[in-house]
Structure formats: C-alpha cells, structure tokens
Amino acid sequence: MRFRFNHVMIFVALFSSGLLGFIFSLYKHASPEYMPHVDDRVIETFHYPALFVKGLEGDKQAGMKIFHEFCSACHAAKPLIDIKAPHIGDEKVWQGLSGLGIDKLLAITVNGAGAMPARGGCFECSDAQLKATIQYMLKTSLIH
C-alpha cells in the first residue's frame, strides 16, 4: 500500500507543478509588459505560422508583415542573424537584384539560396504572398 501511495503523491506533485507552471506562463505572456513593443505599440507575435499567414488574406500590408515575421531575422537593416543576406535598405544591392525581375526573385525565394531555406522559411505563404513580400523589400530598399 505504501508503494502505491508514494507513486500517487509523486504523480500529484508533478502534475500540480506542471499545471502551475503552465498557468504562470499564460499569465506572464498575456501581460502587456512582456509583449514586444515598438514606439509604445504592442506588436502581436504568432507561433502558429499557418494561422498568421491565413489571417493576411486580402491584407494590403501582407508583404510587410511577412517580412517582419519571417525575413527580418536575416534581411533587416540590422539583422539578428548576419549571414550576409541582402539587407533591406541597401539600395545598391537591391538595385542589382531588381534587375533580375520579380519572377526570377520569386523563383530564388521559392527554391532557397545560400542559407535561406526554400520559400524563405514561410512554407505556408502562397506565391502571391511571397511576391508581395519581395515587392515590399524592393520598394523599401529603392527609395529615391
């Protein structure tokens, strides 16, 4: 009897610990002070790419949003991961890339290049969404 009692107590302790940790995690991540901010605006973050991409259907800013969610780690002006990818705003580099045309740039994105995975890592993105993202990167980088 004592053997079973010990197992039950261990189970209850572990279950309670996990449940409390989960509840604490929900509380912490739902608090506005723990959410990313830019200029006092809370930035929504997603951990479900399919839902994120589906929510962009018909959104005129889809290219920008996809860039910030999937591409900016390597392509931002100051990237988190500097793998020598073309940085947004580098007019000289993007001027050369724009000469390839949108269809060629889409093909490069779809197939991946160098350290960039296929589809730029956005496997849920449609070709039209990837094209909108490329156009956003070009437009932002080629400001005259």
Steps between C-alpha positions, in 0.01 A plus 500: 500500500782739583657442157182615320454795731851627416433470127172686530665778703780533245246513219291765679811709575625487140156567355444795734842641419437475127155653528625791710786558256257503209266746673793726593624488141159604366482785750850628420464484123158663504630800695560803273835581662639167374382547142738656244455875449596750232433866575250413778308268267464136595613272218297186465710188475388169360618151562260343252628594152201351319258716700720806459522460121129416466417818691684704235266408215392826336726709727672777303789494748554124475844540341622719784353271766652188343835677473497584872382153603718282275768699316624771732724271707741490206386782267441787747723807488652368823428126482493266797680240289759658274560247225578768243147491359393816316395745772185704451590858420829414327410683181808390304441129560125518440549705186698209358245247621211698352664453159425128528127568492231394742450156344869409535508635858191293580666189354809561716278541807291191422808282447717657771850637459809471715388475862143607414262204510247433227213749500707721728391277787134596453375164380140610556534810278349493154705611201293821491586570866868435438487730197336772716782457754768532231325810366493647851873435538573659161277801561647559847856463374473704180366827639615774264 
